[in-house]
Amino acid sequence: MLDPVSTQLDRYLTLVSQRQKLVASNIANADTPGYKTQDFDFEAQLHAALQAPDDTSPALPTAAPVAGLRVKNDGNNVDLDREARLLSENALRFNMATNFLRSQLKDLHSAIQGGGS
């Protein structure tokens, strides 16, 4: 990684990726009888990842069933509105992080080029 900020950004993007996989799995199983929506506490996992020493890889989050969702007659509790909202949140998080990284790389490129245009 380029610096400690990039290390933290890598950890953030790893969590965003893990969340995306869970949401996609929930959506894919929306019609699977008995399927229980899985998720993890993004903010708590991010806090833990950012507290880990820079020379270690934090553990990937463990998914758990989401409590409090309406269970359909077939035992499935996937709420597509909730999942769509999480997809949107995740897209915003990803765009924010990649824009920040792009800016950081642009600054690095400018410094290598001597700051000129």
C-alpha positions in Angstrom: 0.0 0.0 0.0 1.0 3.6 -0.5 0.6 4.8 3.1 -1.4 4.2 6.3 -4.4 5.9 4.7 -4.3 3.5 1.8 -4.2 0.6 4.2 -7.3 1.9 5.9 -9.0 2.4 2.6 -8.2 -1.1 1.6 -9.8 -2.4 4.7 -12.9 -0.2 4.1 -13.2 -1.5 0.6 -12.8 -5.1 1.8 -15.8 -4.6 4.1 -17.8 -2.9 1.3 -17.1 -5.9 -0.9 -18.1 -8.4 1.8 -21.4 -6.5 2.4 -22.0 -6.5 -1.4 -21.6 -10.3 -1.5 -24.1 -10.8 1.4 -26.7 -8.5 -0.1 -26.4 -10.2 -3.4 -26.8 -13.6 -1.7 -29.8 -12.3 0.1 -31.4 -11.1 -3.1 -30.5 -14.3 -4.9 -32.3 -16.3 -2.2 -35.4 -14.1 -1.9 -37.6 -17.0 -3.1 -35.7 -19.8 -1.3 -38.0 -21.3 1.3 -36.6 -21.1 4.8 -33.8 -18.7 3.9 -32.8 -16.2 6.6 -31.4 -12.9 5.6 -27.7 -12.6 6.6 -25.8 -9.4 7.4 -23.1 -7.9 9.7 -22.8 -4.7 11.6 -20.8 -2.6 9.1 -19.9 0.2 11.5 -18.7 -2.2 14.2 -16.7 -4.2 11.8 -15.2 -1.0 10.3 -14.2 0.2 13.7 -12.5 -3.1 14.5 -10.7 -3.2 11.1 -9.4 0.4 11.6 -8.1 -0.5 15.0 -6.1 -3.5 13.8 -2.3 -2.9 13.5 -1.2 -1.8 10.0 0.9 -4.9 9.5 -2.0 -7.4 10.1 -5.0 -8.3 8.1 -8.2 -7.9 10.1 -10.6 -10.9 10.2 -13.4 -10.9 7.7 -16.8 -10.2 9.2 -19.0 -13.0 10.3 -22.5 -12.9 8.9 -25.4 -13.6 11.1 -29.2 -13.8 10.6 -30.9 -10.5 10.7 -33.5 -10.3 13.5 -36.8 -8.4 13.3 -37.7 -9.0 9.6 -41.1 -10.2 8.6 -41.1 -13.9 8.0 -43.2 -15.1 5.0 -45.3 -18.3 5.0 -42.4 -20.3 3.5 -40.1 -19.2 6.3 -38.1 -16.8 4.2 -37.5 -13.3 5.6 -35.7 -11.5 2.7 -37.0 -7.9 2.4 -36.2 -6.8 -1.1 -36.7 -3.1 -0.2 -34.2 -3.4 2.6 -31.7 -5.1 0.3 -32.2 -2.5 -2.4 -31.4 0.2 0.2 -28.3 -1.6 1.3 -27.2 -1.9 -2.4 -27.6 1.9 -2.7 -25.7 2.5 0.5 -22.9 0.2 -0.6 -22.7 1.9 -4.0 -22.3 5.3 -2.3 -19.6 3.9 0.0 -17.7 2.3 -2.9 -17.9 5.5 -5.0 -16.7 7.7 -2.1 -13.7 5.4 -1.4 -12.7 5.0 -5.1 -13.0 8.8 -5.6 -10.7 9.4 -2.6 -8.2 6.8 -3.9 -8.3 8.3 -7.4 -7.6 11.7 -5.8 -4.7 10.3 -3.7 -3.2 8.7 -6.8 -3.5 11.9 -8.8 -1.7 13.8 -6.0 1.0 11.1 -6.0 1.4 11.4 -9.8 1.6 15.1 -9.6 4.3 14.9 -6.9 6.3 12.5 -9.1 6.0 14.8 -12.1 7.3 17.7 -10.0 4.0 19.4 -9.3 3.8 20.8 -12.8 1.1 20.4 -15.4 
